[in-house]
């Protein structure tokens, strides 16, 4: 890492006590670039874009590799877990909550939806990414949203299965 950045290892470790601290700093810097705020007219399309962007980030970017590397550290270190939840997880939950609240206000999603549960269900892709290893191909986001959207819809049967 130091050689790639053109600085000495001592410079890096003066600021970051460990590789975990450095990885978390990089991840926190990248989190700001991940957003669900691009609004599209159709709820299914917006939710599919959310899932597809997340899959792309996890499977093809440095962010995904960093998250994979931090998983065991987050599980073992309560202080790191707290920072991770407050800065990474909360950011994602806030974004998805805004999306859900917009769609509830438009009457497209059920008024009693809990945005945190919607987030858990939509982003269950992390289970695939970290644990099961099942593939997430190009059509995965659409299949996931098509499966879940009828349960979220304000009017039963308002979204095709």
C-alpha positions as CSV (number, residue, x, y, z in Angstrom):
1,X,0.0,0.0,0.0
2,X,2.7,2.5,0.9
3,X,4.6,1.8,-2.3
4,X,1.5,2.4,-4.4
5,X,0.7,5.7,-2.7
6,X,4.3,7.0,-2.8
7,X,4.6,7.4,1.0
8,X,6.4,5.5,3.7
9,X,4.7,2.9,5.8
10,X,5.5,4.9,8.9
11,X,3.4,7.8,7.5
12,X,0.5,5.5,7.0
13,X,0.8,3.8,10.4
14,X,1.2,7.1,12.2
15,X,-2.3,7.9,11.2
16,X,-3.8,4.4,11.2
17,X,-2.9,2.0,14.0
18,X,-3.6,-1.1,12.0
19,X,-4.7,-2.4,8.6
20,X,-8.2,-2.7,10.0
21,X,-8.2,1.0,10.9
22,X,-6.9,1.9,7.4
23,X,-9.5,-0.3,5.7
24,X,-12.3,1.2,7.8
25,X,-11.2,4.7,6.9
26,X,-11.2,3.8,3.2
27,X,-14.6,2.2,3.5
28,X,-16.0,5.2,5.3
29,X,-14.7,7.5,2.6
30,X,-16.4,5.4,-0.1
31,X,-19.7,5.1,1.7
32,X,-20.6,8.7,0.8
33,X,-20.6,7.7,-2.8
34,X,-23.2,5.0,-2.4
35,X,-26.7,6.4,-2.5
36,X,-30.2,5.4,-3.5
37,X,-31.2,8.9,-4.1
38,X,-31.6,8.7,-7.9
39,X,-35.3,8.9,-8.3
40,X,-37.2,7.1,-11.1
41,X,-40.9,7.1,-11.8
42,X,-41.5,3.4,-11.2
43,X,-41.1,1.8,-7.7
44,X,-39.9,-1.6,-9.1
45,X,-37.3,0.1,-11.2
46,X,-36.0,2.2,-8.4
47,X,-35.8,-0.8,-6.0
48,X,-34.1,-2.9,-8.7
49,X,-31.5,-0.1,-9.3
50,X,-30.8,-0.1,-5.6
51,X,-30.1,-3.8,-5.5
52,X,-28.2,-3.8,-8.8
53,X,-25.9,-0.9,-7.7
54,X,-25.3,-2.7,-4.4
55,X,-24.5,-6.0,-6.2
56,X,-22.1,-4.2,-8.5
57,X,-20.3,-2.4,-5.7
58,X,-20.0,-5.6,-3.7
59,X,-18.9,-7.8,-6.5
60,X,-16.7,-5.6,-8.6
61,X,-15.3,-2.8,-6.5
62,X,-12.6,-2.2,-3.9
63,X,-15.5,-1.5,-1.5
64,X,-16.6,-5.1,-1.7
65,X,-13.2,-6.4,-1.1
66,X,-12.7,-4.2,1.9
67,X,-16.1,-5.2,3.3
68,X,-15.2,-8.9,3.0
69,X,-11.9,-8.2,4.8
70,X,-13.7,-6.4,7.6
71,X,-16.5,-8.9,8.3
72,X,-14.6,-11.0,10.8
73,X,-13.1,-8.0,12.4
74,X,-16.5,-6.4,12.9
75,X,-17.8,-9.6,14.4
76,X,-14.9,-9.8,16.9
77,X,-14.4,-6.1,17.9
78,X,-17.4,-4.4,19.6
79,X,-15.9,-0.9,19.1
80,X,-15.3,-1.5,15.4
81,X,-18.8,-3.0,15.1
82,X,-20.3,0.2,16.7
83,X,-18.5,2.5,14.3
84,X,-19.4,0.3,11.3
85,X,-23.1,0.2,12.3
86,X,-23.2,4.0,13.0
87,X,-21.3,5.1,9.8
88,X,-21.9,2.4,7.2
89,X,-25.1,0.6,8.1
90,X,-27.0,3.7,9.3
91,X,-26.0,5.5,6.0
92,X,-27.6,2.7,4.0
93,X,-30.7,2.5,6.2
94,X,-31.2,6.3,5.9
95,X,-31.0,6.1,2.1
96,X,-33.4,3.2,1.9
97,X,-35.8,4.8,4.4
98,X,-36.0,7.9,2.3
99,X,-36.8,5.8,-0.8
100,X,-39.5,3.9,1.1
101,X,-41.0,7.0,2.6
102,X,-41.2,8.7,-0.8
103,X,-43.1,5.7,-2.1
104,X,-45.4,5.5,0.9
105,X,-46.2,9.2,0.4
106,X,-47.1,8.5,-3.2
107,X,-49.4,5.7,-2.1
108,X,-47.3,3.0,-3.9
109,X,-46.1,1.2,-0.8
110,X,-48.0,0.1,2.3
111,X,-48.1,2.8,4.9
112,X,-47.2,0.3,7.7
113,X,-43.9,-0.7,6.1
114,X,-40.9,-0.6,8.4
115,X,-38.0,0.8,6.4
116,X,-35.5,-1.1,8.4
117,X,-37.2,-4.4,7.6
118,X,-37.4,-3.4,3.9
119,X,-33.7,-2.7,4.0
120,X,-33.0,-6.0,5.6
121,X,-35.0,-7.9,2.9
122,X,-33.7,-6.0,-0.1
123,X,-30.1,-6.1,1.1
124,X,-30.2,-9.7,2.1
125,X,-27.8,-9.9,-0.8
126,X,-25.0,-9.4,1.8
127,X,-26.0,-12.9,3.0
128,X,-25.2,-14.2,-0.5
129,X,-22.1,-12.2,-0.8
130,X,-20.6,-13.0,2.6
131,X,-22.0,-16.4,3.5
132,X,-23.8,-18.5,0.9
133,X,-21.7,-17.6,-2.1
134,X,-24.7,-18.1,-4.4
135,X,-24.3,-16.2,-7.7
136,X,-25.7,-12.8,-8.3
137,X,-26.0,-12.6,-12.0
138,X,-27.3,-9.7,-14.1
139,X,-31.0,-10.5,-13.5
140,X,-30.7,-11.1,-9.8
141,X,-31.9,-7.6,-8.7
142,X,-35.0,-7.8,-10.8
143,X,-35.9,-11.3,-9.6
144,X,-35.4,-10.2,-6.0
145,X,-37.6,-7.1,-6.3
146,X,-40.3,-9.0,-8.3
147,X,-40.4,-11.5,-5.4
148,X,-40.6,-8.9,-2.6
149,X,-42.6,-6.0,-4.2
150,X,-46.0,-7.6,-3.9
151,X,-45.5,-7.8,-0.1
152,X,-44.6,-4.1,0.0
153,X,-47.3,-2.8,-2.4
154,X,-50.1,-0.5,-1.1
155,X,-52.7,-2.4,-3.2
156,X,-52.5,-6.2,-3.3
157,X,-51.8,-7.3,-6.8
158,X,-50.7,-3.9,-8.0
159,X,-47.4,-5.2,-9.1
160,X,-46.9,-8.1,-11.5
161,X,-45.4,-11.2,-10.1
